[in-house]
């Protein structure tokens, strides 16, 4: 399976790549957490917006630009992949699954927030 979308954006992205964009001052993207709100409140990637899976497409359509770079993560890579595909189907052109999710982000030294 080809891993690239239009413009070189990939279907899956390693957390190090997103962290590098932040470190280099390129914050022109959105990180979406599709886990349940209670799980999100416990811990999440700093700056990630909560869009639970059951509301994802509806809420994203009302609040995010279709051409925005979106990195998405959930409880596991399968949930992230399903969520990313749902957004692509809804017309979002640049959606990538954040491989490894929150645990990979923490391992990479990424900033987190939560209770």
KEKE-3310 file (N, C-alpha, C; in steps of 0.2 Angstrom, whole numbers, plus 5000, padded with zeros to 4 digits):
npx = (5004:5003:5010:5009:5000:4993:5004:5015:5011:5009:5001:5003:5012:5027:5029:5041:5043:5032:5034:5047:5042:5035:5046:5054:5047:5035:5020:5009:4997:4985:4983:4973:4964:4956:4951:4940:4932:4935:4947:4955:4956:4963:4977:4985:4992:5000:4991:4983:4967:4951:4941:4930:4928:4915:4909:4918:4918:4907:4910:4923:4921:4914:4923:4937:4948:4947:4959:4969:4983:4982:4985:4981:4977:4973:4966:4973:4983:4975:4962:4966:4969:4957:4949:4957:4954:4940:4940:4946:4937:4927:4931:4943:4959:4972:4976:4984:4989:4995:5007:5009:5004:4999:5008:5020:5023:5026:5037:5046:5048:5039:5028:5015:4999:4987:4977)
npy = (4994:5011:5024:5037:5053:5066:5079:5074:5071:5059:5043:5038:5044:5046:5049:5057:5064:5074:5080:5086:5095:5104:5108:5115:5126:5125:5125:5123:5114:5102:5092:5078:5070:5055:5048:5043:5056:5056:5048:5056:5067:5062:5061:5068:5073:5088:5102:5095:5092:5087:5075:5065:5048:5044:5056:5062:5065:5074:5085:5088:5093:5104:5112:5111:5115:5108:5106:5107:5101:5086:5077:5062:5052:5038:5026:5015:5009:5004:5010:5023:5023:5019:5031:5041:5037:5039:5053:5056:5050:5059:5070:5077:5081:5080:5070:5061:5046:5046:5036:5024:5033:5041:5035:5033:5046:5051:5043:5049:5060:5071:5084:5083:5084:5084:5077)
npz = (5000:4996:5005:5004:5003:4994:4990:4997:5010:5023:5026:5038:5052:5061:5078:5081:5070:5070:5082:5079:5070:5078:5087:5077:5075:5067:5068:5061:5061:5066:5081:5084:5096:5098:5108:5122:5132:5146:5146:5139:5147:5157:5152:5139:5123:5123:5118:5109:5102:5109:5100:5101:5095:5091:5088:5079:5064:5062:5071:5067:5054:5056:5063:5058:5044:5028:5021:5031:5040:5048:5062:5070:5084:5094:5106:5102:5087:5078:5080:5078:5064:5059:5062:5056:5042:5042:5042:5030:5021:5023:5017:5021:5016:5021:5032:5044:5053:5069:5073:5086:5095:5111:5120:5113:5110:5123:5125:5116:5122:5121:5125:5137:5144:5157:5170)
capx = (5000:5006:5009:5009:4994:4995:5009:5020:5009:5009:4995:5005:5017:5030:5029:5047:5042:5027:5038:5051:5038:5034:5053:5056:5042:5031:5014:5003:4994:4981:4983:4967:4964:4949:4949:4934:4934:4938:4954:4959:4957:4969:4983:4985:4997:4999:4988:4978:4960:4947:4936:4929:4927:4908:4908:4923:4917:4903:4914:4929:4918:4912:4929:4943:4948:4948:4966:4973:4987:4979:4988:4976:4978:4967:4968:4978:4984:4969:4957:4969:4969:4950:4948:4960:4951:4934:4941:4948:4931:4923:4934:4949:4964:4979:4975:4989:4988:5001:5009:5011:4999:5002:5014:5026:5024:5029:5044:5050:5049:5034:5025:5009:4994:4982:4976)
capy = (5000:5017:5027:5045:5056:5072:5084:5071:5070:5052:5040:5036:5048:5044:5055:5061:5069:5079:5083:5090:5101:5108:5110:5119:5131:5124:5122:5124:5108:5100:5085:5076:5064:5052:5043:5045:5062:5054:5046:5062:5072:5059:5063:5069:5077:5095:5105:5090:5093:5081:5074:5058:5045:5044:5063:5065:5068:5080:5090:5091:5096:5111:5116:5111:5116:5102:5106:5107:5095:5084:5071:5059:5046:5035:5021:5011:5011:5002:5015:5029:5022:5020:5038:5045:5035:5042:5060:5056:5049:5065:5075:5080:5079:5079:5067:5056:5042:5046:5030:5023:5037:5045:5032:5034:5053:5052:5040:5053:5066:5076:5087:5081:5088:5080:5077)
capz = (5000:4995:5011:5003:5000:4989:4993:5001:5017:5023:5029:5045:5054:5067:5083:5081:5064:5072:5087:5075:5067:5084:5089:5072:5075:5062:5072:5056:5060:5072:5083:5086:5101:5097:5114:5126:5135:5152:5145:5136:5153:5161:5149:5131:5120:5124:5112:5106:5103:5109:5096:5102:5088:5089:5086:5075:5058:5063:5075:5063:5048:5059:5066:5055:5037:5025:5019:5036:5041:5054:5065:5074:5088:5099:5111:5098:5080:5074:5081:5075:5057:5057:5063:5050:5036:5042:5040:5023:5018:5024:5012:5023:5012:5024:5038:5046:5059:5073:5075:5093:5100:5117:5123:5109:5111:5129:5124:5112:5126:5119:5131:5138:5149:5160:5178)
cpx = (5004:5005:5009:5002:4997:4999:5014:5017:5007:5003:4997:5011:5020:5030:5035:5046:5037:5031:5043:5048:5037:5041:5056:5052:5037:5024:5008:4999:4990:4982:4976:4967:4957:4947:4943:4937:4938:4946:4958:4960:4963:4976:4982:4991:4996:4997:4984:4971:4956:4941:4934:4926:4920:4906:4913:4922:4913:4907:4920:4926:4916:4918:4936:4943:4950:4955:4971:4977:4984:4982:4983:4979:4973:4970:4974:4979:4978:4964:4960:4968:4961:4947:4950:4956:4944:4934:4942:4942:4927:4926:4940:4955:4971:4978:4980:4988:4995:5003:5012:5007:5003:5008:5020:5028:5028:5036:5048:5051:5045:5030:5018:5005:4990:4982:4982)
cpy = (5006:5021:5035:5047:5062:5076:5081:5070:5062:5050:5039:5041:5046:5050:5059:5066:5075:5083:5088:5096:5106:5112:5115:5125:5131:5121:5123:5118:5107:5093:5084:5070:5061:5048:5046:5051:5061:5052:5052:5067:5069:5061:5063:5073:5084:5098:5101:5092:5087:5080:5067:5054:5045:5051:5066:5068:5074:5086:5093:5095:5103:5115:5116:5112:5110:5101:5106:5101:5093:5077:5068:5053:5045:5031:5016:5012:5010:5008:5022:5029:5022:5027:5042:5043:5038:5049:5060:5055:5055:5071:5079:5077:5077:5076:5061:5053:5043:5040:5029:5028:5040:5041:5033:5041:5054:5049:5045:5060:5072:5078:5084:5085:5083:5081:5073)
cpz = (5000:5002:5010:5000:4996:4993:4998:5008:5017:5027:5037:5046:5061:5072:5083:5075:5066:5078:5084:5072:5072:5086:5084:5071:5069:5064:5067:5055:5066:5074:5086:5090:5100:5103:5117:5130:5142:5151:5143:5142:5157:5159:5142:5129:5120:5117:5108:5107:5104:5105:5096:5096:5086:5087:5081:5069:5058:5066:5071:5057:5050:5061:5062:5047:5034:5022:5024:5037:5048:5056:5070:5078:5092:5104:5108:5091:5076:5074:5078:5067:5055:5057:5057:5044:5036:5040:5033:5019:5018:5020:5015:5020:5015:5031:5039:5053:5063:5076:5082:5098:5106:5120:5119:5109:5117:5129:5121:5116:5124:5125:5131:5144:5152:5168:5181)
residu = (UNK:UNK:UNK:UNK:UNK:UNK:UNK:UNK:UNK:UNK:UNK:UNK:UNK:UNK:UNK:UNK:UNK:UNK:UNK:UNK:UNK:UNK:UNK:UNK:UNK:UNK:UNK:UNK:UNK:UNK:UNK:UNK:UNK:UNK:UNK:UNK:UNK:UNK:UNK:UNK:UNK:UNK:UNK:UNK:UNK:UNK:UNK:UNK:UNK:UNK:UNK:UNK:UNK:UNK:UNK:UNK:UNK:UNK:UNK:UNK:UNK:UNK:UNK:UNK:UNK:UNK:UNK:UNK:UNK:UNK:UNK:UNK:UNK:UNK:UNK:UNK:UNK:UNK:UNK:UNK:UNK:UNK:UNK:UNK:UNK:UNK:UNK:UNK:UNK:UNK:UNK:UNK:UNK:UNK:UNK:UNK:UNK:UNK:UNK:UNK:UNK:UNK:UNK:UNK:UNK:UNK:UNK:UNK:UNK:UNK:UNK:UNK:UNK:UNK:UNK)
# end
